Each structure stands twice: as C-alpha cells, then as structure tokens.
Amino acid sequence: MKLVSLCSILAGFLLMSACQDARSKSLEAIAVQKEALDQTNESEPIPPEERHRLTTALIAQYQTFMDQYPDDTACEAFAFDAGIHLESLGKFREAITMYDRIWQKEPDHRLAPIAHYRTGFISEKMLRDNNMAEERYSAFAQRYPDHPMAKQMELQLQYLGNDEGLLNAILSGESEVAKP
C-alpha cells in the first residue's frame, strides 16, 4: 500500500514538473515571437506580409497558451495584447471576442474596463454598428460607474455615430473627457 501511495505521489510530482516545463516553454516561445515582432518596428522596414505573418503567429501562440492554461494570471494580458494585434490586422470581431474574454471572466482585472471600452469603440468606429456600440458603452457605464472613463461613456452615448459632434463637445469644454 505504501508503494502505491509513493508511486502516486511521484507520478503527480512528475506530471506537475512536466506541466511547468510545458508552460515555461510556451511562455518562452511567446517571448521569442513577441521579440521578433517588436524588432520589426525598430529595424528596417519589412514587407507587410511578413509583419502579418509574425503578428498572426504571435496571436496563435497567445491563443494556444490561453486554451492550455485558462486560469493562468497571464491570460488577461495575453488576451488584451492579442486584441490589439487583431485590430491591427483588421480582424475587429475577433478582437472584440478577445476583449470580451477579459472583462467577462475577470471584471476586476486592471485591463477589464479598457477591454470593455474597446469593444464599444470597435463596434462604433470600425464596424459602424451603433446598436452594438450603444449596448457596449451602456454596459460599461453600468459595470464601471466610478471608472475615470465613465464620463466619456456619457459623451460617447450622447454623440454615438456623430464624431464631429463629439469633437465639438470636447473642444467646447461641454464636458471633461477622460482619456483612455
């Protein structure tokens, strides 16, 4: 009986070590891919298709990590970064999905309010879906009423789809707007 218990404990330890090694390797692969993409911003211009390939590969690595380790504390930051990169590729609905993942799963995470705001902004400005934008902005205002950007939500809703009106309201000092 003692041998079975000892074997079970040893097997559990080995499994945990293997998981930690796999997690570490995944994090290392993400860091290498991110560095490769970041270096393209600093070095000589690269062809857009190469930047697209590197960005897509990084997003895929983020997604793999989040699928394998859904409760890891790095997931929210990876989802946010993936959302930003998806926006840069013009994949706005996929970006919204990434941002939703953050504020729905971890509403108190430091990135959750910004992620929630981004969903409304993308809906309004990129997808030109004012109904969805209104839902998202209203939900933001309800969920985060004390957030510095809550006042901006009031203006966003008031001037939904009217960029010129929003700009005029900001410039005239009609209301102070928190910057995201």
Contacts in CASP RR format, 6 or more apart in sequence:
PFRMAT RR
TARGET T0000
AUTHOR 0000-0000-0000
METHOD contacts of the structure
MODEL  1
MKLVSLCSILAGFLLMSACQDARSKSLEAIAVQKEALDQTNESEPIPPEE
RHRLTTALIAQYQTFMDQYPDDTACEAFAFDAGIHLESLGKFREAITMYD
RIWQKEPDHRLAPIAHYRTGFISEKMLRDNNMAEERYSAFAQRYPDHPMA
KQMELQLQYLGNDEGLLNAILSGESEVAKP
22 68 0 8 1.000
23 68 0 8 1.000
23 69 0 8 1.000
23 72 0 8 1.000
26 61 0 8 1.000
26 64 0 8 1.000
26 65 0 8 1.000
26 68 0 8 1.000
26 69 0 8 1.000
27 65 0 8 1.000
27 74 0 8 1.000
29 61 0 8 1.000
30 58 0 8 1.000
30 61 0 8 1.000
30 62 0 8 1.000
30 65 0 8 1.000
30 78 0 8 1.000
33 54 0 8 1.000
33 57 0 8 1.000
33 58 0 8 1.000
33 61 0 8 1.000
34 58 0 8 1.000
36 54 0 8 1.000
37 51 0 8 1.000
37 54 0 8 1.000
37 55 0 8 1.000
37 58 0 8 1.000
40 46 0 8 1.000
40 50 0 8 1.000
40 51 0 8 1.000
40 54 0 8 1.000
52 89 0 8 1.000
55 85 0 8 1.000
55 88 0 8 1.000
55 89 0 8 1.000
56 89 0 8 1.000
58 82 0 8 1.000
58 85 0 8 1.000
59 82 0 8 1.000
59 83 0 8 1.000
59 85 0 8 1.000
59 86 0 8 1.000
62 78 0 8 1.000
62 79 0 8 1.000
62 81 0 8 1.000
62 82 0 8 1.000
63 82 0 8 1.000
65 72 0 8 1.000
65 74 0 8 1.000
65 75 0 8 1.000
65 78 0 8 1.000
66 72 0 8 1.000
66 75 0 8 1.000
66 78 0 8 1.000
66 79 0 8 1.000
66 101 0 8 1.000
69 75 0 8 1.000
75 101 0 8 1.000
76 102 0 8 1.000
76 105 0 8 1.000
76 106 0 8 1.000
76 109 0 8 1.000
76 111 0 8 1.000
76 112 0 8 1.000
77 111 0 8 1.000
79 98 0 8 1.000
79 99 0 8 1.000
79 101 0 8 1.000
79 102 0 8 1.000
79 115 0 8 1.000
80 98 0 8 1.000
80 99 0 8 1.000
80 102 0 8 1.000
80 111 0 8 1.000
80 114 0 8 1.000
80 115 0 8 1.000
82 95 0 8 1.000
82 98 0 8 1.000
83 94 0 8 1.000
83 95 0 8 1.000
83 98 0 8 1.000
83 99 0 8 1.000
83 118 0 8 1.000
84 95 0 8 1.000
86 92 0 8 1.000
86 94 0 8 1.000
86 95 0 8 1.000
86 98 0 8 1.000
87 95 0 8 1.000
87 118 0 8 1.000
87 122 0 8 1.000
87 126 0 8 1.000
90 126 0 8 1.000
92 122 0 8 1.000
92 126 0 8 1.000
92 127 0 8 1.000
93 127 0 8 1.000
95 118 0 8 1.000
95 122 0 8 1.000
96 118 0 8 1.000
96 119 0 8 1.000
96 122 0 8 1.000
96 123 0 8 1.000
98 115 0 8 1.000
99 115 0 8 1.000
99 116 0 8 1.000
99 118 0 8 1.000
99 119 0 8 1.000
100 115 0 8 1.000
100 119 0 8 1.000
102 109 0 8 1.000
102 111 0 8 1.000
102 112 0 8 1.000
102 115 0 8 1.000
102 116 0 8 1.000
103 109 0 8 1.000
103 112 0 8 1.000
103 113 0 8 1.000
103 115 0 8 1.000
103 116 0 8 1.000
103 119 0 8 1.000
103 143 0 8 1.000
106 112 0 8 1.000
107 143 0 8 1.000
113 140 0 8 1.000
113 143 0 8 1.000
113 144 0 8 1.000
113 147 0 8 1.000
113 149 0 8 1.000
114 149 0 8 1.000
114 180 0 8 1.000
116 136 0 8 1.000
116 139 0 8 1.000
116 140 0 8 1.000
116 143 0 8 1.000
116 144 0 8 1.000
117 140 0 8 1.000
117 149 0 8 1.000
117 153 0 8 1.000
117 180 0 8 1.000
119 136 0 8 1.000
120 132 0 8 1.000
120 133 0 8 1.000
120 136 0 8 1.000
120 137 0 8 1.000
120 140 0 8 1.000
120 156 0 8 1.000
121 133 0 8 1.000
123 129 0 8 1.000
123 130 0 8 1.000
123 132 0 8 1.000
123 133 0 8 1.000
123 136 0 8 1.000
124 130 0 8 1.000
124 133 0 8 1.000
124 137 0 8 1.000
124 156 0 8 1.000
124 160 0 8 1.000
124 161 0 8 1.000
130 160 0 8 1.000
130 161 0 8 1.000
133 156 0 8 1.000
133 160 0 8 1.000
133 161 0 8 1.000
134 157 0 8 1.000
134 160 0 8 1.000
137 153 0 8 1.000
137 156 0 8 1.000
137 157 0 8 1.000
137 160 0 8 1.000
138 153 0 8 1.000
138 157 0 8 1.000
140 147 0 8 1.000
140 149 0 8 1.000
140 150 0 8 1.000
140 153 0 8 1.000
141 150 0 8 1.000
141 153 0 8 1.000
141 154 0 8 1.000
141 157 0 8 1.000
144 150 0 8 1.000
148 178 0 8 1.000
149 178 0 8 1.000
149 180 0 8 1.000
150 178 0 8 1.000
151 175 0 8 1.000
151 176 0 8 1.000
151 177 0 8 1.000
151 178 0 8 1.000
152 177 0 8 1.000
152 178 0 8 1.000
152 180 0 8 1.000
154 175 0 8 1.000
155 166 0 8 1.000
155 169 0 8 1.000
155 170 0 8 1.000
155 174 0 8 1.000
155 175 0 8 1.000
155 177 0 8 1.000
156 166 0 8 1.000
158 166 0 8 1.000
158 169 0 8 1.000
159 165 0 8 1.000
159 166 0 8 1.000
159 169 0 8 1.000
168 174 0 8 1.000
169 175 0 8 1.000
170 177 0 8 1.000
END
